[in-house]
Amino acid sequence: MKMRRLFRKGERVRSKIDGKVMEVLKYLKKNLVEVKWFDLESKEVRTNKVKEDNLSKAA
């Protein structure tokens, strides 16, 4: 079964949960994406794993 990949590595995506703009790092498994974003409060880059369904393409 082929994985459906809505986003490519390095693409900017927006979280449907909190509206943060993130960058796609890699696909971990079906429907799970590793993303990174810049945290303004702590001024550092954070990474997280997010379900693909919770992301949309950023403008």
Secondary structure, DSSP 8 states (H G I E B T S, - for coil): -----SS-TT-EEEETTT--EEEEEEEEETTEEEEEEEETTTTEEEEEEEEGGGEEE--
